[in-house]
Amino acid sequence: MSAGRDHAPLEEQIGQWRAYLRRRRAINGPDVEELEAHLRDQLGALTQAGLVEDEAFLVAVKRMGSLDALSREFAREHSERLWKQLVIAPDGDAARETVTHTETLVVCALAASAALAIKIPALFGLQLGDDADQPFYARNASFFVLPFLTGYFVWKRGMDLRHCIWLAVPLIAAVAVVNTVPFTRGSDTEALSALHLPIALWLVVGIACAGGRWFEGGGRMDFVRFSGELFIYYVLIALGGGVLTAFTMMMFAAIGLKPEWIAEDWLIPCGAMGAVIVGSWLVEAKQSVIENMAPVLTRLFTPLFTIVLLVFLATMAWTGRPIDIQRNVLIAFDLLLVLVVGLVLYSASARDPEAPPNLFDGLQLLLIMSALVVDAVALAAIASRISEFGFTPNRVAALGENLILLVNLAWSAWLYAAFLRVGKQFRALEAWQTTYLPVYSIWAALVVVLFPPLFAYA
């Protein structure tokens, strides 16, 4: 293709797509007009998310491929330019190149700010490696990076001052709450606050990421995709950072120096903060390409987690051994159930909602049912522990979290079963999952704000 045709105006590209479909229209396929309406809906969401028009067109046609075989064929014939458009500014497109360079500078500045923010407390005598100062760093870890990430999305989405104020209020309030509460040293409520605060504030990031589309289902689902892809990128960056740290220590050790302080005081903490911003930028920049990882990952890990849960339940039934409810065990079980919910969410974000039920949907339902049984067993054990030894912050927090997960899993199982049984639209399950997202952040905020006074800051 020529360069001029590659970068034709949006309406011309849509016209090419429409003409292609009309030339090769399948006899029983849906109307071209209906497909074009779907395409334009996708284009609107993608351009609002920050993609330029020609990139949005290619991604939208890719997504339309799941609705119509000819769209998929058109996508294959016309998407070879996608990588170039995502990575390299076209020749003569100075405006886009300027935007790309500007965003790179903004991201680098925010990442450097987040990396340096974690060192600011050291100016006041608080040392990251000092056991006495660890509670302070644990409580405030969110504030070293999430305000900068929120700022990135505010800039990226072009949000106005009113939205900025609404986003700043919960961040400022959270700083005040966790740093003025008179926690007892080493208390359970302090540990719970440190664990739950990032979950509560992640909702603020989500609202900024959605860019004013939070109350639209598509905005929340885009944030689900972003969260999953960010986790993937962050792990990859962390692995690379581990290699960098190892080689740094080896080189300094080779000349007789002790390099542990470089890794412990600078490379690891600063890198951990800056990587969140860089990873988010990579997700935004490559979202249209990397989103294909979603179906691959869900299809890989769904059967694995299903097998693990089924084997666990069978072993517990065979041996008759109950769950030992200790804090670390509760955290591990809750993380397992959260991962299952995450797989369901990720699967919903990657699935064509108009496609009929298939074998993988049945496997998803089996995974949800297995997690539901595990959650019920854990709840029974928690309730037994509370009736025998009374209420503690950890038990109440675990009880609330497992009840929240139980509601999500139970209704998800019901909707999935209805989808498989009578072929109801998959959008009902997708809407349930995205509507339920704020519940986790609201519960986490309650743990941070109410638990310390309720349990006398112990």
Secondary structure as UniProt FT lines:
FT   HELIX           3..6
FT   HELIX           10..23
FT   TURN            27..28
FT   HELIX           32..48
FT   TURN            49..50
FT   HELIX           53..64
FT   TURN            65..67
FT   HELIX           69..78
FT   TURN            80..81
FT   HELIX           82..87
FT   TURN            91..92
FT   HELIX           94..117
FT   TURN            118..119
FT   HELIX           120..124
FT   TURN            128..129
FT   HELIX           131..133
FT   HELIX           134..140
FT   HELIX           141..144
FT   HELIX           146..157
FT   HELIX           161..180
FT   TURN            185..186
FT   HELIX           188..210
FT   TURN            211..212
FT   TURN            214..215
FT   HELIX           217..254
FT   TURN            255..256
FT   HELIX           260..262
FT   HELIX           263..267
FT   HELIX           268..290
FT   TURN            291..292
FT   HELIX           293..319
FT   HELIX           327..350
FT   TURN            353..354
FT   HELIX           359..389
FT   HELIX           393..422
FT   HELIX           427..454
FT   TURN            455..457
//
